[in-house]
């Protein structure tokens, strides 16, 4: 046990007990506020569109006149409750029928307030779209924070990394100003000494047959080919695999850990069948007492090689430094 404890301390000296992993009330509060601010940021385009809709609609005197304003047609369809996807399955006659239904059932009964009613219904439909984006927001923000920390460790260590842009799928050199690139990173490549490493995010690892959040491999950019020639199909190239859970809500913490723990067990078992033992790690934003005890026990026994609370800057920096030096 002493030897195992020493190994754990060597990996992450910021974690000396299970309590060190628990997310504090202050960090939970800060996380909820950060989510709320990001949701408001995502809502800005919809609010601006609603303002424009109101300004354009103000040019008509009666609800039925809206049918004649071609520039409002998409907005009227949205206010009718139709999503962007649904429009692909409708004819022009279907769309006109939906708009007429909106006018007759809701706008005309609203009387002189019909424009306000139009805007409200437009925002209701757009609210569904915003809700869809918001559901994935916590995970997205968690990835960004992790990547920003990793890039900071690279920069302080003088590591000359390359990154793959998620939008263009092209590899780019380390920029002189890396402000905001954590929002666009899909994969990373770096070299330290003679060691060349790849961080590949959110891929289905063939030997595991399931998605893995973070995979660190021996290799270069050229090794990430298309199809079965890609390095991801070679189980011997995997150095470490990890799960990242960015959700901050304490109510969902245990469920996130159960999902991550099952995924990590699956990883160990799948590679174990190949007589391979890549390292495993966990990074989570919401860590409650019971799961902290489990995580700490796994660190002590060596089942889990490293862990960090995403809201703890010292722990996050420590695990990023560990990843850089794998």
C-alpha positions in Angstrom: 0.0 0.0 0.0 2.8 2.4 0.7 4.3 1.8 -2.7 0.9 2.5 -4.3 0.4 5.6 -2.3 3.8 6.9 -3.3 2.9 6.3 -7.0 -0.3 8.3 -6.5 1.5 11.2 -4.8 4.1 11.3 -7.6 1.4 11.6 -10.2 -0.7 14.4 -8.6 0.6 15.9 -5.4 -2.5 18.2 -5.3 -4.7 15.2 -4.3 -3.8 14.0 -0.8 -7.3 12.8 0.2 -10.8 12.2 -1.1 -11.8 15.6 0.2 -9.4 17.3 -2.1 -11.4 16.0 -5.1 -14.8 17.4 -3.9 -16.2 20.4 -5.8 -16.7 23.2 -3.4 -20.0 25.2 -3.1 -18.2 28.3 -4.4 -17.0 26.4 -7.5 -20.4 25.0 -8.1 -21.9 28.5 -7.9 -19.3 29.9 -10.3 -20.0 27.0 -12.7 -23.7 27.7 -12.8 -23.1 31.4 -13.4 -20.7 30.6 -16.2 -23.3 28.4 -17.8 -25.9 31.1 -17.5 -23.7 33.7 -19.1 -22.8 31.4 -22.0 -26.5 30.6 -22.5 -27.2 34.3 -22.7 -24.4 34.6 -25.2 -25.9 31.9 -27.4 -29.3 33.6 -27.2 -28.0 36.9 -28.7 -28.6 36.0 -32.4 -32.2 34.9 -31.6 -32.9 38.1 -29.7 -31.5 40.2 -32.5 -33.5 38.3 -35.1 -36.7 38.9 -33.0 -35.9 42.6 -32.9 -35.5 42.6 -36.7 -38.7 40.6 -37.1 -40.6 43.2 -35.1 -39.2 46.1 -37.0 -40.1 44.5 -40.4 -43.5 43.4 -39.2 -44.3 46.9 -38.0 -44.7 48.0 -41.7 -48.0 46.1 -42.1 -51.4 47.1 -40.7 -53.2 43.8 -40.5 -52.0 40.2 -39.8 -53.0 39.0 -43.2 -50.7 41.5 -44.9 -47.8 39.6 -43.5 -48.3 37.0 -46.2 -47.3 39.5 -48.8 -44.0 40.3 -47.2 -41.5 37.8 -48.7 -38.6 38.9 -46.5 -40.6 37.7 -43.4 -41.5 34.3 -44.7 -38.8 32.3 -42.9 -39.6 34.3 -39.7 -43.3 33.5 -40.0 -42.6 29.8 -40.5 -40.5 29.8 -37.4 -43.3 31.6 -35.5 -45.7 28.9 -36.8 -43.7 26.4 -34.7 -41.8 24.8 -37.6 -38.1 23.9 -37.1 -35.5 24.4 -39.7 -35.3 20.6 -40.2 -39.0 20.3 -40.7 -39.0 22.8 -43.6 -37.0 20.4 -45.7 -40.0 18.1 -45.8 -42.7 20.6 -46.7 -43.8 22.1 -50.0 -44.4 25.8 -50.5 -48.2 25.2 -50.2 -47.6 23.4 -46.9 -45.6 26.3 -45.6 -48.2 28.9 -46.7 -50.9 26.8 -45.0 -48.9 26.8 -41.7 -48.5 30.6 -41.9 -52.2 31.1 -42.5 -52.9 28.9 -39.5 -50.6 31.1 -37.4 -52.4 34.3 -38.6 -56.0 33.0 -38.2 -55.5 31.2 -34.9 -53.2 33.4 -33.0 -52.3 36.8 -34.6 -55.8 38.0 -35.6 -57.3 37.2 -32.1 -54.5 39.3 -30.6 -55.9 42.4 -32.2 -53.7 45.4 -32.3 -51.0 43.4 -30.4 -50.5 40.9 -33.2 -46.9 41.9 -33.8 -46.0 41.3 -30.2 -47.8 37.9 -30.4 -45.7 37.1 -33.6 -42.5 37.9 -31.8 -43.4 35.9 -28.7 -44.2 32.8 -30.9 -41.0 33.2 -32.9 -38.9 33.2 -29.7 -40.8 30.2 -28.3 -39.7 28.1 -31.3 -36.1 29.5 -31.2 -36.1 28.6 -27.5 -36.2 25.0 -28.5 -33.2 25.4 -30.7 -31.4 27.2 -27.8 -32.3 24.4 -25.4 -30.7 21.9 -27.7 -27.5 23.8 -27.8 -27.6 24.4 -24.0 -27.9 20.7 -23.3 -24.4 20.1 -24.7 -23.0 23.4 -23.3 -21.6 22.0 -20.0 -19.6 19.4 -21.8 -18.4 21.9 -24.4 -17.3 24.4 -21.7 -15.5 21.6 -19.8 -13.5 20.7 -23.0 -12.6 24.3 -23.5 -11.3 24.7 -20.0 -9.3 21.5 -20.2 -7.7 22.5 -23.5 -7.0 26.0 -22.3 -5.1 24.6 -19.3 -3.2 22.1 -21.5 -2.2 24.9 -23.9 -1.1 27.0 -21.0 1.2 24.2 -19.8 2.5 23.8 -23.3 3.2 27.6 -23.6 5.0 27.7 -20.2 7.1 24.7 -21.1 8.0 26.1 -24.6 6.2 23.2 -26.4 5.7 24.0 -30.1 2.3 22.2 -30.7 0.1 21.9 -33.8 -3.7 21.7 -33.7 -6.5 20.5 -36.0 -9.3 23.0 -36.6 -12.7 21.4 -35.9 -14.3 23.7 -38.6 -11.9 23.1 -41.5 -10.4 19.8 -40.4 -7.0 21.1 -41.3 -3.8 21.1 -39.1 -2.4 24.5 -38.2 0.8 25.6 -36.5 0.9 27.1 -33.1 -0.4 30.7 -33.5 1.4 33.7 -32.2 -1.8 34.7 -30.4 -3.8 31.6 -29.3 -6.7 33.5 -27.8 -9.9 31.5 -28.2 -8.5 28.5 -30.2 -9.7 26.2 -27.5 -13.1 26.7 -29.0 -12.0 25.2 -32.3 -9.5 22.5 -31.4 -10.3 19.0 -32.5 -6.9 17.3 -32.0 -3.4 18.2 -30.8 0.1 17.2 -31.7 3.2 18.0 -29.7 6.8 16.7 -29.2 8.9 16.8 -26.1 12.4 15.7 -26.6 12.1 12.6 -28.8 8.6 11.8 -27.7 5.9 12.7 -30.2 2.3 12.6 -29.0 -1.2 13.0 -30.3 -4.3 14.0 -28.3 -7.4 12.8 -30.2 -10.7 13.9 -28.9 -14.1 12.2 -29.0 -13.4 9.2 -31.2 -14.7 5.7 -31.3 -11.7 3.7 -30.2 -11.8 0.5 -32.4 -10.5 -1.9 -29.7 -13.1 -0.5 -27.3 -15.9 0.0 -29.8 -17.2 3.0 -27.9 -16.5 6.7 -27.8 -13.7 7.9 -25.6 -13.4 11.6 -24.7 -9.6 11.9 -24.5 -7.0 9.6 -26.1 -3.2 10.1 -26.0 -1.2 8.1 -28.6 2.4 7.7 -29.7 2.5 9.2 -33.2 2.5 12.1 -35.6 0.0 14.0 -37.6 0.7 11.8 -40.7 -0.4 8.8 -38.6 -4.0 10.1 -38.4 -5.0 8.8 -41.8 -8.5 8.0 -43.0 -9.9 4.5 -42.7 -8.2 1.5 -41.1 -4.8 2.8 -41.9 -5.2 5.4 -39.1 -3.2 5.1 -36.0 -6.4 4.8 -33.9 -6.7 1.2 -35.2 -3.4 0.2 -33.6 -4.1 -0.6 -29.9 -0.4 -0.6 -29.1 -0.2 3.1 -29.9 -2.4 4.2 -27.0 -0.6 5.7 -24.0 -3.6 6.9 -22.0 -7.3 7.3 -22.3 -9.6 9.5 -20.2 -13.1 10.6 -19.5 -14.0 14.3 -19.2 -17.3 15.3 -17.6 -18.0 19.0 -17.6 -21.5 19.0 -16.0 -21.5 21.2 -12.9 -24.9 20.2 -11.4 -24.3 18.2 -8.2 -27.6 16.4 -8.8 -26.1 14.7 -11.8 -22.6 14.1 -10.4 -23.0 10.5 -9.4 -24.6 9.6 -12.7 -21.7 11.2 -14.6 -19.2 9.3 -12.6 -21.1 6.0 -13.1 -21.0 6.5 -16.8 -17.3 7.5 -16.8 -16.3 4.7 -14.5 -18.1 2.1 -16.7 -16.4 3.6 -19.8 -13.0 3.4 -18.1 -13.6 -0.2 -17.0 -14.5 -1.0 -20.6 -11.3 0.6 -21.8 -9.2 -1.4 -19.3 -10.9 -4.7 -20.1 -10.8 -4.2 -23.9 -7.1 -3.4 -23.9 -6.5 -6.1 -21.3 -7.7 -8.7 -23.8 -4.8 -7.5 -26.0 -2.4 -7.8 -23.0 -2.1 -4.0 -23.1 -2.4 -1.6 -20.2 -2.6 2.0 -21.3 -3.1 4.5 -18.4 -6.6 5.8 -17.5 -7.7 9.1 -16.0 -10.8 11.0 -15.1 -11.5 14.8 -15.1 -14.8 16.0 -13.7 -16.4 19.3 -12.8 -19.0 18.0 -10.3 -17.5 15.6 -7.8 -19.5 14.8 -4.7 -18.3 13.1 -1.5 -19.2 9.5 -2.3 -17.7 9.5 -5.8 -14.6 11.3 -4.5 -14.0 8.4 -2.1 -14.3 5.9 -5.0 -12.0 8.0 -7.2 -9.4 8.4 -4.5 -9.5 4.6 -3.7 -8.9 3.8 -7.4 -6.0 6.2 -7.4 -4.5 4.5 -4.3 -4.9 1.0 -5.8 -3.6 2.1 -9.3 -6.9 1.2 -11.0 -7.1 4.8 -12.0 -3.7 6.4 -12.9 -4.7 10.1 -12.5 -7.7 12.3 -11.8 -8.5 16.0 -11.4 -11.4 18.2 -10.4 -12.0 20.5 -13.4 -12.9 23.4 -11.1 -9.6 23.1 -9.2 -6.9 25.0 -11.1 -4.0 23.2 -9.3 -5.4 19.7 -10.0 -6.2 20.6 -13.6 -2.7 22.0 -14.2 -1.1 19.0 -12.6 -3.0 16.5 -14.8 -2.2 18.6 -17.9 1.5 18.6 -17.0 1.2 14.8 -16.5 -0.4 14.4 -20.0 2.3 16.6 -21.6 5.0 14.4 -20.1 3.5 11.0 -20.9 
